[in-house]
């Protein structure tokens, strides 16, 4: 049936918040879009925007499971991924992870903007 248990409300919310550039899904396909979701940042808080995206992926996973499109194993794996990422680490650990992710994103953006390649090319750069 391809979902529909919640009348596709999670898909509409994802589209309304994050636009058409991201496709809500379950498993790695959905969770891999979290960095794009953070960049779009509809809540003007990258951490919350990423958390909401991941939660929408879990809801989408449940929708597909309850509609008979995927198995319980996929849904349980998605729930575990979400809990491990957002609920188990301490606030300090989560904050550190987010800072590290943002530093890496900024580093890559600056390398690209300055045309000097990535960290592997640092030694070869004349800058």
BALOBA-1460 file (C-alpha; in Angstrom, 3 decimals):
// residues 127
<rec num="1" residu="x" x="0.000" y="0.000" z="0.000"/>
<rec num="2" residu="x" x="3.039" y="2.299" z="0.408"/>
<rec num="3" residu="x" x="2.051" y="3.847" z="3.673"/>
<rec num="4" residu="x" x="-1.067" y="5.833" z="4.318"/>
<rec num="5" residu="x" x="-1.874" y="4.864" z="7.893"/>
<rec num="6" residu="x" x="-1.571" y="8.525" z="8.922"/>
<rec num="7" residu="x" x="-3.031" y="9.754" z="5.611"/>
<rec num="8" residu="x" x="0.507" y="10.778" z="4.557"/>
<rec num="9" residu="x" x="0.495" y="13.635" z="7.080"/>
<rec num="10" residu="x" x="4.172" y="13.038" z="7.950"/>
<rec num="11" residu="x" x="5.062" y="13.392" z="4.262"/>
<rec num="12" residu="x" x="3.123" y="16.643" z="3.961"/>
<rec num="13" residu="x" x="4.731" y="18.034" z="7.112"/>
<rec num="14" residu="x" x="8.212" y="17.086" z="5.865"/>
<rec num="15" residu="x" x="7.494" y="18.750" z="2.508"/>
<rec num="16" residu="x" x="6.037" y="21.861" z="4.177"/>
<rec num="17" residu="x" x="9.005" y="22.196" z="6.521"/>
<rec num="18" residu="x" x="11.929" y="21.015" z="4.385"/>
<rec num="19" residu="x" x="10.700" y="21.554" z="0.830"/>
<rec num="20" residu="x" x="10.792" y="19.188" z="-2.102"/>
<rec num="21" residu="x" x="14.576" y="18.644" z="-2.086"/>
<rec num="22" residu="x" x="14.372" y="15.961" z="0.601"/>
<rec num="23" residu="x" x="12.495" y="12.711" z="0.356"/>
<rec num="24" residu="x" x="11.152" y="11.271" z="3.571"/>
<rec num="25" residu="x" x="11.953" y="7.596" z="3.904"/>
<rec num="26" residu="x" x="12.836" y="4.911" z="6.431"/>
<rec num="27" residu="x" x="16.203" y="3.375" z="7.189"/>
<rec num="28" residu="x" x="19.505" y="4.705" z="5.879"/>
<rec num="29" residu="x" x="17.811" y="6.379" z="2.924"/>
<rec num="30" residu="x" x="15.797" y="8.687" z="5.180"/>
<rec num="31" residu="x" x="18.319" y="9.248" z="7.945"/>
<rec num="32" residu="x" x="21.074" y="10.048" z="5.434"/>
<rec num="33" residu="x" x="19.233" y="13.261" z="4.533"/>
<rec num="34" residu="x" x="19.645" y="14.730" z="8.036"/>
<rec num="35" residu="x" x="22.553" y="16.996" z="7.072"/>
<rec num="36" residu="x" x="20.487" y="18.531" z="4.279"/>
<rec num="37" residu="x" x="17.640" y="18.971" z="6.751"/>
<rec num="38" residu="x" x="20.012" y="20.789" z="9.112"/>
<rec num="39" residu="x" x="21.187" y="23.030" z="6.302"/>
<rec num="40" residu="x" x="17.610" y="23.928" z="5.345"/>
<rec num="41" residu="x" x="17.018" y="24.538" z="9.059"/>
<rec num="42" residu="x" x="13.287" y="25.419" z="9.027"/>
<rec num="43" residu="x" x="13.188" y="25.829" z="12.812"/>
<rec num="44" residu="x" x="16.179" y="28.222" z="12.847"/>
<rec num="45" residu="x" x="17.932" y="25.765" z="15.154"/>
<rec num="46" residu="x" x="20.006" y="23.095" z="13.408"/>
<rec num="47" residu="x" x="19.767" y="20.634" z="16.275"/>
<rec num="48" residu="x" x="15.968" y="20.807" z="16.408"/>
<rec num="49" residu="x" x="15.661" y="20.718" z="12.622"/>
<rec num="50" residu="x" x="17.777" y="17.551" z="12.484"/>
<rec num="51" residu="x" x="15.888" y="15.951" z="15.377"/>
<rec num="52" residu="x" x="12.535" y="16.686" z="13.718"/>
<rec num="53" residu="x" x="13.761" y="15.221" z="10.418"/>
<rec num="54" residu="x" x="14.918" y="12.028" z="12.114"/>
<rec num="55" residu="x" x="11.638" y="11.787" z="14.047"/>
<rec num="56" residu="x" x="9.660" y="12.194" z="10.815"/>
<rec num="57" residu="x" x="11.718" y="9.308" z="9.387"/>
<rec num="58" residu="x" x="10.720" y="7.143" z="12.367"/>
<rec num="59" residu="x" x="7.048" y="8.077" z="11.889"/>
<rec num="60" residu="x" x="7.376" y="7.273" z="8.186"/>
<rec num="61" residu="x" x="8.947" y="3.932" z="9.096"/>
<rec num="62" residu="x" x="6.055" y="3.140" z="11.433"/>
<rec num="63" residu="x" x="3.558" y="4.143" z="8.749"/>
<rec num="64" residu="x" x="5.119" y="1.724" z="6.255"/>
<rec num="65" residu="x" x="5.357" y="-1.021" z="8.874"/>
<rec num="66" residu="x" x="1.756" y="-0.699" z="10.080"/>
<rec num="67" residu="x" x="0.562" y="-0.526" z="6.454"/>
<rec num="68" residu="x" x="2.335" y="-3.806" z="5.692"/>
<rec num="69" residu="x" x="4.984" y="-2.408" z="3.324"/>
<rec num="70" residu="x" x="7.969" y="-3.214" z="5.531"/>
<rec num="71" residu="x" x="8.561" y="-5.576" z="8.403"/>
<rec num="72" residu="x" x="8.707" y="-4.899" z="12.098"/>
<rec num="73" residu="x" x="12.486" y="-5.423" z="11.979"/>
<rec num="74" residu="x" x="12.961" y="-2.306" z="9.834"/>
<rec num="75" residu="x" x="10.770" y="-0.222" z="12.113"/>
<rec num="76" residu="x" x="12.531" y="-1.475" z="15.254"/>
<rec num="77" residu="x" x="15.944" y="-0.774" z="13.691"/>
<rec num="78" residu="x" x="14.839" y="2.798" z="12.897"/>
<rec num="79" residu="x" x="13.510" y="3.315" z="16.419"/>
<rec num="80" residu="x" x="16.783" y="2.015" z="17.867"/>
<rec num="81" residu="x" x="18.830" y="4.290" z="15.583"/>
<rec num="82" residu="x" x="16.787" y="7.317" z="16.684"/>
<rec num="83" residu="x" x="17.004" y="6.447" z="20.380"/>
<rec num="84" residu="x" x="20.738" y="5.789" z="20.203"/>
<rec num="85" residu="x" x="21.334" y="9.077" z="18.437"/>
<rec num="86" residu="x" x="18.976" y="11.403" z="20.302"/>
<rec num="87" residu="x" x="17.923" y="9.849" z="23.609"/>
<rec num="88" residu="x" x="20.863" y="7.855" z="24.964"/>
<rec num="89" residu="x" x="23.759" y="10.317" z="24.815"/>
<rec num="90" residu="x" x="23.995" y="12.937" z="27.516"/>
<rec num="91" residu="x" x="23.197" y="16.506" z="26.583"/>
<rec num="92" residu="x" x="26.927" y="17.274" z="26.677"/>
<rec num="93" residu="x" x="27.734" y="14.391" z="24.297"/>
<rec num="94" residu="x" x="24.975" y="15.441" z="21.903"/>
<rec num="95" residu="x" x="26.168" y="19.050" z="21.953"/>
<rec num="96" residu="x" x="29.759" y="17.965" z="21.256"/>
<rec num="97" residu="x" x="28.626" y="15.783" z="18.346"/>
<rec num="98" residu="x" x="26.667" y="18.678" z="16.859"/>
<rec num="99" residu="x" x="29.603" y="21.086" z="17.244"/>
<rec num="100" residu="x" x="31.932" y="18.573" z="15.577"/>
<rec num="101" residu="x" x="29.465" y="18.061" z="12.711"/>
<rec num="102" residu="x" x="29.093" y="21.808" z="12.181"/>
<rec num="103" residu="x" x="32.882" y="22.344" z="12.272"/>
<rec num="104" residu="x" x="33.320" y="19.647" z="9.636"/>
<rec num="105" residu="x" x="30.547" y="21.129" z="7.486"/>
<rec num="106" residu="x" x="32.075" y="24.606" z="7.727"/>
<rec num="107" residu="x" x="35.568" y="23.248" z="6.974"/>
<rec num="108" residu="x" x="34.327" y="21.554" z="3.803"/>
<rec num="109" residu="x" x="32.377" y="24.654" z="2.770"/>
<rec num="110" residu="x" x="35.406" y="26.909" z="3.235"/>
<rec num="111" residu="x" x="37.764" y="24.547" z="1.375"/>
<rec num="112" residu="x" x="35.329" y="24.509" z="-1.527"/>
<rec num="113" residu="x" x="34.757" y="28.284" z="-1.457"/>
<rec num="114" residu="x" x="38.481" y="29.009" z="-1.361"/>
<rec num="115" residu="x" x="39.206" y="26.396" z="-4.016"/>
<rec num="116" residu="x" x="41.916" y="24.677" z="-2.014"/>
<rec num="117" residu="x" x="40.518" y="21.182" z="-1.898"/>
<rec num="118" residu="x" x="40.052" y="19.113" z="1.183"/>
<rec num="119" residu="x" x="42.359" y="18.369" z="4.116"/>
<rec num="120" residu="x" x="44.234" y="15.766" z="2.019"/>
<rec num="121" residu="x" x="45.269" y="18.555" z="-0.360"/>
<rec num="122" residu="x" x="46.412" y="20.970" z="2.350"/>
<rec num="123" residu="x" x="50.106" y="20.133" z="1.964"/>
<rec num="124" residu="x" x="49.928" y="20.670" z="-1.797"/>
<rec num="125" residu="x" x="48.194" y="24.014" z="-1.511"/>
<rec num="126" residu="x" x="50.122" y="27.259" z="-1.941"/>
<rec num="127" residu="x" x="47.677" y="29.122" z="0.296"/>
